[in-house]
Amino acid sequence: MGGERGRGAPVRTVAYAAAGIVLLAGCASMPDSGDLRGVESTPRQDTQVRVFAMPPSEDATPTQIVQGFLEALTSDDPDYKTARQYLTRQAAKTWQPELSTTVLSDGPGAHADTPERQDDDALSYMLTGTKVATVDAQQSYAPASGSYNKLVHLTKDAESGQWRIDAVPQGVVMGKSDFQRNYMSVNKYYFASNNAGAGAGAPPMTVADPVFVRSHVDPATQMVRSLIAGPTAWLGPVVRSSFPTGTALRKDAGPLTPDDRGRLTVPLNDKAAEAGAGRCEEMAAQLLFTLRTLSPAMEEVELRAGGRPLCSLARDGAETVATRGALHQPDYLYFVDDERRLVRIAAGSSGTEPVPAPGALGEGEKALGSVAVARDERTAAGVAIDGRSLFVASLVSGSSLGEPVLRSRAEAEEDRLTTPSWDAQHGLWVADRDPADPRLYLLEKGAGEPLEVRTPGLDGRVQAVRVAADGVRIALVVEQGDRRSLLVGRIERGEDGGPGGRRSVTVLGLRSATPELEQVTAMSWAGDSRLVVVGREQGGVEQMKYVEVDGSTPDVPPPAALTGVKDVTASEDERAPLVAYSVDGIVRLPSGAQWQKVTEGTSPVYPG
């Protein structure tokens, strides 16, 4: 059950390869008494293999009952019916496995009470382990640490003489490798509540909300239920759903699968009938974006309620109803050349000869240290080479530079302005690392009086800033003491209550996306809910890896190794190659290839 489970007895399995079934014989080859020194890990199976547990055998010992129950938690039994057979009738009624999943570094150990505390009809076992993560009732993942200690109590039935568990912790527990086999991360999609990046009448911007579902237990239906139930608590304050309150799948809705034409019919209860045509199409778009990775053959969604069709939407139509950051293909890759000018190369091309970007920043009026380009690629921002001044200029030939829009007063160059970042509303974000007065700023529309962004609960100085394409999530590299961590927060906007009704902007819910890394040196958004990060663990070597915003590790290969990385950039459009600034200059990583030298330069960025 997760990782290497210690020295417990091996679990016998009977595999039916043709049917893709593995039976967990949870009560085979186990000691009759004593402690469980660890529940043996189920070997990592092919993703198509389904695993089912065996029910308790006649006259099973307490040790076998506990072992069998823990094994049953890792099976693909949809309603944990087999696991409930290890419980008393009352315990089976009150146990709620869906409340949480606790992930341990290894499978849970189980230690029986000492003989002095035993009697003929009752016995307790302490489940132990080291926590690495939890998944809550909303299926939201969060890294965890510390020890796990939960009590399991067994009784012997007076009539049948069979041992059963009568007190069990709520939720389920398993080791890391079993979690990886049993669960998969899937993005569900909502809309930015402030319609980030949209003008009047523009389609709403979608926001990815990753959750973990059981990968072999009808994941499509699980995701539809999760989507309709609403966003996770962390994301909820900054997004909205188009499903009317009270909407649910119809009670008799079976497993949801597309028909042979790729059409998925989703039967909803009568509450859904309250939605008008436009809102219904938004609901269908949420479903299409959410289910596209689970059902690649799905081409259309039809929503039904009250025995009649509400609306239907084809896959291509979803991109006109709503927009996603990953749908935007960048025109150019930008960076600073050896003459300290803003230059660019066509994105995705194999070219190695950059050309100056049009406008003042590309004409060399000011020597640049770092740059950022707005998502519409019409405006750029540049920090002077000494880090003291921030300039904004149009990407139009002949445009003037003007005065700095922000200045830092810090004495040391490394304590001044960070590389800036543009959000989906054409806002420009930058941090001033001045030790005497560290601040995070937002310049709305890239101009005007800089607005100080509130960061309650932030302990440390911001060293790097990247805003997601959806405009409601922000990634920050924060330095505290000798540690640099990657934190992800949500952006909440409102009125500050002062004269003139100026907007207030606050970053809340900051959480670590890389708890295992001690030093994060570079990062960039690399998808709807994914970042690419450069850093190292304590006592380790530098590595480049992908991480999810919830702190989980995606089931994708990491980028090819690259030494001496000083900066990295990626596009939310995953077709664009990863680009880095290393000891070799500007390098890129085409799909399926190794790192390739592009040219000399620094500070590579895609728009954003």
Disulfide bonds with the S-S distance in Angstrom:
Cys280-Cys311 2.05
